[in-house]
Amino acid sequence: MFKLILSGVLTFFSAWVLAETGVSEKEIILGQSAAASGPASALGTRMNQGIRAYFEYINSLGGVNGRKLNLLLADDGYEANRAIENTKKLIEKDKVFALIGYVGTPTTLAALPILTEAKVPLVGPFTGAQSLREPFNPYLFHVRASYFDETEKIVAHLLSIGQKKIAVFYQDDAYGKAGLAGVEQALKKRNMQILATGTVQRNSIDLSKALSILSAKPDAIVQISAYTSCAAFILEARKRGYTGQFVNVSFVGSKALADALGKNGPGVMISQVVPFPFSGAIPLVRDYQKHMALLGFKDYDFTSLEGYIAAKVMVEGLKRAGRNLTRENLISALETFKNLDLGGFEVSFSSRDHAASKFVDLSIIASNGKFQH
């Protein structure tokens, strides 16, 4: 009789352990809201491809602690209201365990109250906005450097080559204003200020409020927008005879920008927060290229590599969290990362710091849409 009771208790306890939302005996369900359609679709699509490439590799090995990874993608079109709807659906209806790879500042900011209230962690959002880092949120884990890190690198470089008159073309939303604030801060440190500014609306190429900055004759224009509007601005500025330097932050989507610019791309500079994805100089990139190719993705880029890195961080956290997986022990496991080497790219978290990296590199579009760094 005692054995029967004990067996029943153990069965109940085992079922309770596996009762965490999004976790079954054989599967872990993860969710992503990103643009799979619309003017920013290349960003969401490529981020998703990078995540999938690593997840599929892990699944081919049997998954994480015996569980396969199931990634659900919800298209938000890079619109905040759709990101809200997607996040509610992913958490409440689809019953995801955790979230990964959201794309964009306005979309991630809109989703933040929902995932915070539900206590669902989000790993590797594709945004460097300070408003998502301060104040500290225990459910957000940033894999990339911030826009402040990127703009500091950009300003330092421009000044080092004598380009002191700096203008900013930015998207008139939380993302654009985050980048603008970064440029302002970097210049203020040097007792300087922005020469001129111009804005564009999200998911628009209406440049009527932006092209006036050309009349200020800047040496360089820092762009904080998506690839469609940035490309439109560069093409129109070149048509009007502007010969100065264009510099973009990483969110622009480097390959998408290069493709949109075509023969007008060479010389355009972009800051990057992940290693160079086109050479096999480090193990991380060699593995990324191999696993992308296994899914038929042979066109490598910075955005999909960022997704791949976010996926590696998530998987390592899930492994360390153990078989009795809960959201709380995933968070605790991620916070144990200390200079974790992912193959030539290190990440660190702690209980009060969820910004894993400050790595920033500068790249430039070369001929034929290729990149140099």
Secondary structure, 3 states (H helix, E strand, C coil): CHHHHHHHHHHHHHHHHCCCCCECCCEEEEEEEECCCCCCHHHHHHHHHHHHHHHHHHHHCCCECCEEEEEEEEECCCCHHHHHHHHHHHHHHCCCCEEECCECHHHHHHHHHHHHHHCCCEECCECCCHHHCCCCCCCEEECCCCHHHHHHHHHHHHHHCCCCCEEEEEECCHHHHHHHHHHHHHHHCCCCCCCCEEEECCCCCCCCCCHHHHHHCCCEEEEECCHHHHHHHHHHHHHCCCCCEEEECHHHCHHHHHHHHHHHCCCCEEEECCCCCCCCCCHHHHHHHHHHHHCCCCCCCHHHHHHHHHHHHHHHHHHHHCCCCCHHHHHHHHCCCCCEECCCCEECCECCECECCCCCEEEEECHHHCEEC
